[in-house]
């Protein structure tokens, strides 16, 4: 039965895909297929919009901050500012002690963007370094 905000639809999916989705749903802690597929569709749409430099991420972040109390929003803003300052300092230090060409830097930036999109920011520095030193 449809509710004012929900509508039932029918989909035909490959049986192997359904098994993969069910395994991922369980591993990621979703309580139902509906919850899992809704989240996946939202994430897919956001990823596609990011490819076009759409402001969807900013809109999501703005809405989330707007829904917070004023004190929590200020705390998040201050924390993000401090994080950005520290990241800028690290970037400057690395730039001063390395001899990286603009081309290499652009390549690294593209790889970093793809990693963050693909993994939702769950890339650990130690894993990157292990991969780097294993490739040498």
mmCIF file of the C-alpha atoms, coordinates in Angstrom:
data_MODEL
# 
_entry.id   MODEL 
# 
loop_
_atom_site.group_PDB 
_atom_site.id 
_atom_site.type_symbol 
_atom_site.label_atom_id 
_atom_site.label_alt_id 
_atom_site.label_comp_id 
_atom_site.label_asym_id 
_atom_site.label_entity_id 
_atom_site.label_seq_id 
_atom_site.pdbx_PDB_ins_code 
_atom_site.Cartn_x 
_atom_site.Cartn_y 
_atom_site.Cartn_z 
_atom_site.occupancy 
_atom_site.B_iso_or_equiv 
_atom_site.pdbx_formal_charge 
_atom_site.auth_seq_id 
_atom_site.auth_comp_id 
_atom_site.auth_asym_id 
_atom_site.auth_atom_id 
_atom_site.pdbx_PDB_model_num 
ATOM 1   C CA . UNK A 1 1   ? 0.000  0.000   0.000   1.00 0.00 ? 1   UNK A CA 1 
ATOM 2   C CA . UNK A 1 2   ? 1.364  3.406   -0.973  1.00 0.00 ? 2   UNK A CA 1 
ATOM 3   C CA . UNK A 1 3   ? 1.729  6.096   1.646   1.00 0.00 ? 3   UNK A CA 1 
ATOM 4   C CA . UNK A 1 4   ? 1.746  9.832   0.912   1.00 0.00 ? 4   UNK A CA 1 
ATOM 5   C CA . UNK A 1 5   ? 5.571  9.814   0.654   1.00 0.00 ? 5   UNK A CA 1 
ATOM 6   C CA . UNK A 1 6   ? 6.198  6.285   -0.618  1.00 0.00 ? 6   UNK A CA 1 
ATOM 7   C CA . UNK A 1 7   ? 5.273  4.442   -3.806  1.00 0.00 ? 7   UNK A CA 1 
ATOM 8   C CA . UNK A 1 8   ? 5.664  0.754   -4.521  1.00 0.00 ? 8   UNK A CA 1 
ATOM 9   C CA . UNK A 1 9   ? 7.391  -0.101  -7.796  1.00 0.00 ? 9   UNK A CA 1 
ATOM 10  C CA . UNK A 1 10  ? 8.400  -3.337  -9.466  1.00 0.00 ? 10  UNK A CA 1 
ATOM 11  C CA . UNK A 1 11  ? 11.937 -4.031  -10.644 1.00 0.00 ? 11  UNK A CA 1 
ATOM 12  C CA . UNK A 1 12  ? 13.401 -7.006  -12.437 1.00 0.00 ? 12  UNK A CA 1 
ATOM 13  C CA . UNK A 1 13  ? 16.968 -7.574  -11.280 1.00 0.00 ? 13  UNK A CA 1 
ATOM 14  C CA . UNK A 1 14  ? 19.493 -10.270 -12.017 1.00 0.00 ? 14  UNK A CA 1 
ATOM 15  C CA . UNK A 1 15  ? 19.467 -12.943 -9.270  1.00 0.00 ? 15  UNK A CA 1 
ATOM 16  C CA . UNK A 1 16  ? 23.232 -12.629 -8.776  1.00 0.00 ? 16  UNK A CA 1 
ATOM 17  C CA . UNK A 1 17  ? 22.873 -8.885  -8.316  1.00 0.00 ? 17  UNK A CA 1 
ATOM 18  C CA . UNK A 1 18  ? 20.176 -9.418  -5.699  1.00 0.00 ? 18  UNK A CA 1 
ATOM 19  C CA . UNK A 1 19  ? 22.469 -11.809 -3.783  1.00 0.00 ? 19  UNK A CA 1 
ATOM 20  C CA . UNK A 1 20  ? 25.281 -9.242  -3.896  1.00 0.00 ? 20  UNK A CA 1 
ATOM 21  C CA . UNK A 1 21  ? 22.925 -6.496  -2.770  1.00 0.00 ? 21  UNK A CA 1 
ATOM 22  C CA . UNK A 1 22  ? 21.567 -8.591  0.103   1.00 0.00 ? 22  UNK A CA 1 
ATOM 23  C CA . UNK A 1 23  ? 25.097 -9.407  1.269   1.00 0.00 ? 23  UNK A CA 1 
ATOM 24  C CA . UNK A 1 24  ? 26.088 -5.726  1.080   1.00 0.00 ? 24  UNK A CA 1 
ATOM 25  C CA . UNK A 1 25  ? 22.883 -4.704  2.859   1.00 0.00 ? 25  UNK A CA 1 
ATOM 26  C CA . UNK A 1 26  ? 23.689 -7.025  5.755   1.00 0.00 ? 26  UNK A CA 1 
ATOM 27  C CA . UNK A 1 27  ? 27.370 -6.070  5.886   1.00 0.00 ? 27  UNK A CA 1 
ATOM 28  C CA . UNK A 1 28  ? 26.579 -2.351  5.857   1.00 0.00 ? 28  UNK A CA 1 
ATOM 29  C CA . UNK A 1 29  ? 23.873 -2.707  8.517   1.00 0.00 ? 29  UNK A CA 1 
ATOM 30  C CA . UNK A 1 30  ? 20.769 -1.739  6.570   1.00 0.00 ? 30  UNK A CA 1 
ATOM 31  C CA . UNK A 1 31  ? 17.604 -3.172  8.092   1.00 0.00 ? 31  UNK A CA 1 
ATOM 32  C CA . UNK A 1 32  ? 15.732 -3.759  4.828   1.00 0.00 ? 32  UNK A CA 1 
ATOM 33  C CA . UNK A 1 33  ? 16.166 -3.980  1.076   1.00 0.00 ? 33  UNK A CA 1 
ATOM 34  C CA . UNK A 1 34  ? 14.034 -0.878  0.753   1.00 0.00 ? 34  UNK A CA 1 
ATOM 35  C CA . UNK A 1 35  ? 16.319 1.127   3.041   1.00 0.00 ? 35  UNK A CA 1 
ATOM 36  C CA . UNK A 1 36  ? 19.418 -0.225  1.247   1.00 0.00 ? 36  UNK A CA 1 
ATOM 37  C CA . UNK A 1 37  ? 18.201 0.446   -2.303  1.00 0.00 ? 37  UNK A CA 1 
ATOM 38  C CA . UNK A 1 38  ? 16.923 3.909   -1.369  1.00 0.00 ? 38  UNK A CA 1 
ATOM 39  C CA . UNK A 1 39  ? 20.348 4.811   0.044   1.00 0.00 ? 39  UNK A CA 1 
ATOM 40  C CA . UNK A 1 40  ? 22.113 3.357   -2.985  1.00 0.00 ? 40  UNK A CA 1 
ATOM 41  C CA . UNK A 1 41  ? 19.941 5.314   -5.416  1.00 0.00 ? 41  UNK A CA 1 
ATOM 42  C CA . UNK A 1 42  ? 20.508 8.549   -3.442  1.00 0.00 ? 42  UNK A CA 1 
ATOM 43  C CA . UNK A 1 43  ? 24.268 7.930   -3.467  1.00 0.00 ? 43  UNK A CA 1 
ATOM 44  C CA . UNK A 1 44  ? 24.294 7.112   -7.169  1.00 0.00 ? 44  UNK A CA 1 
ATOM 45  C CA . UNK A 1 45  ? 22.382 10.292  -7.999  1.00 0.00 ? 45  UNK A CA 1 
ATOM 46  C CA . UNK A 1 46  ? 24.765 12.355  -5.842  1.00 0.00 ? 46  UNK A CA 1 
ATOM 47  C CA . UNK A 1 47  ? 27.804 10.774  -7.549  1.00 0.00 ? 47  UNK A CA 1 
ATOM 48  C CA . UNK A 1 48  ? 26.422 11.483  -11.011 1.00 0.00 ? 48  UNK A CA 1 
ATOM 49  C CA . UNK A 1 49  ? 25.590 15.058  -10.057 1.00 0.00 ? 49  UNK A CA 1 
ATOM 50  C CA . UNK A 1 50  ? 29.127 15.553  -8.710  1.00 0.00 ? 50  UNK A CA 1 
ATOM 51  C CA . UNK A 1 51  ? 30.514 14.578  -12.115 1.00 0.00 ? 51  UNK A CA 1 
ATOM 52  C CA . UNK A 1 52  ? 28.738 17.618  -13.543 1.00 0.00 ? 52  UNK A CA 1 
ATOM 53  C CA . UNK A 1 53  ? 30.016 19.863  -10.719 1.00 0.00 ? 53  UNK A CA 1 
ATOM 54  C CA . UNK A 1 54  ? 26.490 20.130  -9.406  1.00 0.00 ? 54  UNK A CA 1 
ATOM 55  C CA . UNK A 1 55  ? 25.999 21.778  -6.025  1.00 0.00 ? 55  UNK A CA 1 
ATOM 56  C CA . UNK A 1 56  ? 24.136 18.725  -4.652  1.00 0.00 ? 56  UNK A CA 1 
ATOM 57  C CA . UNK A 1 57  ? 26.791 18.025  -2.017  1.00 0.00 ? 57  UNK A CA 1 
ATOM 58  C CA . UNK A 1 58  ? 26.698 21.620  -0.822  1.00 0.00 ? 58  UNK A CA 1 
ATOM 59  C CA . UNK A 1 59  ? 22.918 21.474  -0.685  1.00 0.00 ? 59  UNK A CA 1 
ATOM 60  C CA . UNK A 1 60  ? 23.008 18.272  1.378   1.00 0.00 ? 60  UNK A CA 1 
ATOM 61  C CA . UNK A 1 61  ? 25.614 19.685  3.746   1.00 0.00 ? 61  UNK A CA 1 
ATOM 62  C CA . UNK A 1 62  ? 23.762 22.991  4.044   1.00 0.00 ? 62  UNK A CA 1 
ATOM 63  C CA . UNK A 1 63  ? 20.508 21.203  4.858   1.00 0.00 ? 63  UNK A CA 1 
ATOM 64  C CA . UNK A 1 64  ? 22.208 18.994  7.448   1.00 0.00 ? 64  UNK A CA 1 
ATOM 65  C CA . UNK A 1 65  ? 23.817 21.999  9.134   1.00 0.00 ? 65  UNK A CA 1 
ATOM 66  C CA . UNK A 1 66  ? 20.552 23.950  8.997   1.00 0.00 ? 66  UNK A CA 1 
ATOM 67  C CA . UNK A 1 67  ? 18.801 21.081  10.765  1.00 0.00 ? 67  UNK A CA 1 
ATOM 68  C CA . UNK A 1 68  ? 21.292 21.254  13.643  1.00 0.00 ? 68  UNK A CA 1 
ATOM 69  C CA . UNK A 1 69  ? 21.035 23.532  16.612  1.00 0.00 ? 69  UNK A CA 1 
ATOM 70  C CA . UNK A 1 70  ? 22.960 26.792  16.279  1.00 0.00 ? 70  UNK A CA 1 
ATOM 71  C CA . UNK A 1 71  ? 25.622 25.650  18.784  1.00 0.00 ? 71  UNK A CA 1 
ATOM 72  C CA . UNK A 1 72  ? 26.195 22.345  16.978  1.00 0.00 ? 72  UNK A CA 1 
ATOM 73  C CA . UNK A 1 73  ? 26.400 24.074  13.600  1.00 0.00 ? 73  UNK A CA 1 
ATOM 74  C CA . UNK A 1 74  ? 29.008 26.526  14.962  1.00 0.00 ? 74  UNK A CA 1 
ATOM 75  C CA . UNK A 1 75  ? 31.015 23.666  16.473  1.00 0.00 ? 75  UNK A CA 1 
ATOM 76  C CA . UNK A 1 76  ? 31.012 21.797  13.147  1.00 0.00 ? 76  UNK A CA 1 
ATOM 77  C CA . UNK A 1 77  ? 31.992 24.956  11.280  1.00 0.00 ? 77  UNK A CA 1 
ATOM 78  C CA . UNK A 1 78  ? 34.876 25.669  13.674  1.00 0.00 ? 78  UNK A CA 1 
ATOM 79  C CA . UNK A 1 79  ? 36.048 22.052  13.463  1.00 0.00 ? 79  UNK A CA 1 
ATOM 80  C CA . UNK A 1 80  ? 36.009 22.103  9.654   1.00 0.00 ? 80  UNK A CA 1 
ATOM 81  C CA . UNK A 1 81  ? 37.922 25.388  9.658   1.00 0.00 ? 81  UNK A CA 1 
ATOM 82  C CA . UNK A 1 82  ? 40.614 23.998  11.988  1.00 0.00 ? 82  UNK A CA 1 
ATOM 83  C CA . UNK A 1 83  ? 40.839 20.868  9.829   1.00 0.00 ? 83  UNK A CA 1 
ATOM 84  C CA . UNK A 1 84  ? 41.230 22.961  6.670   1.00 0.00 ? 84  UNK A CA 1 
ATOM 85  C CA . UNK A 1 85  ? 44.015 25.019  8.302   1.00 0.00 ? 85  UNK A CA 1 
ATOM 86  C CA . UNK A 1 86  ? 45.930 21.899  9.349   1.00 0.00 ? 86  UNK A CA 1 
ATOM 87  C CA . UNK A 1 87  ? 45.476 20.360  5.899   1.00 0.00 ? 87  UNK A CA 1 
ATOM 88  C CA . UNK A 1 88  ? 46.760 23.544  4.266   1.00 0.00 ? 88  UNK A CA 1 
ATOM 89  C CA . UNK A 1 89  ? 49.833 23.476  6.527   1.00 0.00 ? 89  UNK A CA 1 
ATOM 90  C CA . UNK A 1 90  ? 50.541 19.831  5.653   1.00 0.00 ? 90  UNK A CA 1 
ATOM 91  C CA . UNK A 1 91  ? 50.123 20.597  1.958   1.00 0.00 ? 91  UNK A CA 1 
ATOM 92  C CA . UNK A 1 92  ? 52.582 23.488  2.159   1.00 0.00 ? 92  UNK A CA 1 
ATOM 93  C CA . UNK A 1 93  ? 55.144 21.378  4.036   1.00 0.00 ? 93  UNK A CA 1 
ATOM 94  C CA . UNK A 1 94  ? 54.921 18.590  1.481   1.00 0.00 ? 94  UNK A CA 1 
ATOM 95  C CA . UNK A 1 95  ? 55.168 21.055  -1.399  1.00 0.00 ? 95  UNK A CA 1 
ATOM 96  C CA . UNK A 1 96  ? 58.343 22.558  0.085   1.00 0.00 ? 96  UNK A CA 1 
ATOM 97  C CA . UNK A 1 97  ? 60.139 19.256  0.685   1.00 0.00 ? 97  UNK A CA 1 
ATOM 98  C CA . UNK A 1 98  ? 59.237 17.468  -2.546  1.00 0.00 ? 98  UNK A CA 1 
ATOM 99  C CA . UNK A 1 99  ? 59.971 17.999  -6.186  1.00 0.00 ? 99  UNK A CA 1 
ATOM 100 C CA . UNK A 1 100 ? 56.587 17.154  -7.705  1.00 0.00 ? 100 UNK A CA 1 
ATOM 101 C CA . UNK A 1 101 ? 55.683 18.457  -11.147 1.00 0.00 ? 101 UNK A CA 1 
ATOM 102 C CA . UNK A 1 102 ? 52.346 20.119  -11.854 1.00 0.00 ? 102 UNK A CA 1 
ATOM 103 C CA . UNK A 1 103 ? 51.449 17.147  -14.055 1.00 0.00 ? 103 UNK A CA 1 
ATOM 104 C CA . UNK A 1 104 ? 52.147 14.662  -11.234 1.00 0.00 ? 104 UNK A CA 1 
ATOM 105 C CA . UNK A 1 105 ? 50.184 16.811  -8.807  1.00 0.00 ? 105 UNK A CA 1 
ATOM 106 C CA . UNK A 1 106 ? 47.183 16.940  -11.155 1.00 0.00 ? 106 UNK A CA 1 
ATOM 107 C CA . UNK A 1 107 ? 47.340 13.163  -11.547 1.00 0.00 ? 107 UNK A CA 1 
ATOM 108 C CA . UNK A 1 108 ? 47.467 12.667  -7.765  1.00 0.00 ? 108 UNK A CA 1 
ATOM 109 C CA . UNK A 1 109 ? 44.536 15.049  -7.276  1.00 0.00 ? 109 UNK A CA 1 
ATOM 110 C CA . UNK A 1 110 ? 42.421 13.157  -9.833  1.00 0.00 ? 110 UNK A CA 1 
ATOM 111 C CA . UNK A 1 111 ? 43.265 9.844   -8.151  1.00 0.00 ? 111 UNK A CA 1 
ATOM 112 C CA . UNK A 1 112 ? 42.439 11.268  -4.715  1.00 0.00 ? 112 UNK A CA 1 
ATOM 113 C CA . UNK A 1 113 ? 39.079 12.594  -5.926  1.00 0.00 ? 113 UNK A CA 1 
ATOM 114 C CA . UNK A 1 114 ? 38.203 9.210   -7.430  1.00 0.00 ? 114 UNK A CA 1 
ATOM 115 C CA . UNK A 1 115 ? 39.263 7.374   -4.253  1.00 0.00 ? 115 UNK A CA 1 
ATOM 116 C CA . UNK A 1 116 ? 37.176 9.614   -2.022  1.00 0.00 ? 116 UNK A CA 1 
ATOM 117 C CA . UNK A 1 117 ? 34.134 9.279   -4.278  1.00 0.00 ? 117 UNK A CA 1 
ATOM 118 C CA . UNK A 1 118 ? 34.538 5.512   -4.559  1.00 0.00 ? 118 UNK A CA 1 
ATOM 119 C CA . UNK A 1 119 ? 35.210 4.844   -0.893  1.00 0.00 ? 119 UNK A CA 1 
ATOM 120 C CA . UNK A 1 120 ? 33.233 7.680   0.662   1.00 0.00 ? 120 UNK A CA 1 
ATOM 121 C CA . UNK A 1 121 ? 36.407 8.952   2.303   1.00 0.00 ? 121 UNK A CA 1 
ATOM 122 C CA . UNK A 1 122 ? 37.312 5.663   3.993   1.00 0.00 ? 122 UNK A CA 1 
ATOM 123 C CA . UNK A 1 123 ? 40.806 5.505   2.508   1.00 0.00 ? 123 UNK A CA 1 
ATOM 124 C CA . UNK A 1 124 ? 43.441 5.116   5.208   1.00 0.00 ? 124 UNK A CA 1 
ATOM 125 C CA . UNK A 1 125 ? 46.877 6.654   4.730   1.00 0.00 ? 125 UNK A CA 1 
ATOM 126 C CA . UNK A 1 126 ? 48.631 3.463   5.839   1.00 0.00 ? 126 UNK A CA 1 
ATOM 127 C CA . UNK A 1 127 ? 46.835 1.508   3.086   1.00 0.00 ? 127 UNK A CA 1 
ATOM 128 C CA . UNK A 1 128 ? 47.897 4.076   0.486   1.00 0.00 ? 128 UNK A CA 1 
ATOM 129 C CA . UNK A 1 129 ? 51.510 3.953   1.687   1.00 0.00 ? 129 UNK A CA 1 
ATOM 130 C CA . UNK A 1 130 ? 51.542 0.124   1.667   1.00 0.00 ? 130 UNK A CA 1 
ATOM 131 C CA . UNK A 1 131 ? 50.325 0.197   -1.936  1.00 0.00 ? 131 UNK A CA 1 
ATOM 132 C CA . UNK A 1 132 ? 52.891 2.846   -2.859  1.00 0.00 ? 132 UNK A CA 1 
ATOM 133 C CA . UNK A 1 133 ? 55.842 0.983   -1.378  1.00 0.00 ? 133 UNK A CA 1 
ATOM 134 C CA . UNK A 1 134 ? 54.660 -2.376  -2.750  1.00 0.00 ? 134 UNK A CA 1 
ATOM 135 C CA . UNK A 1 135 ? 54.513 -0.879  -6.274  1.00 0.00 ? 135 UNK A CA 1 
ATOM 136 C CA . UNK A 1 136 ? 58.137 0.357   -6.115  1.00 0.00 ? 136 UNK A CA 1 
# 
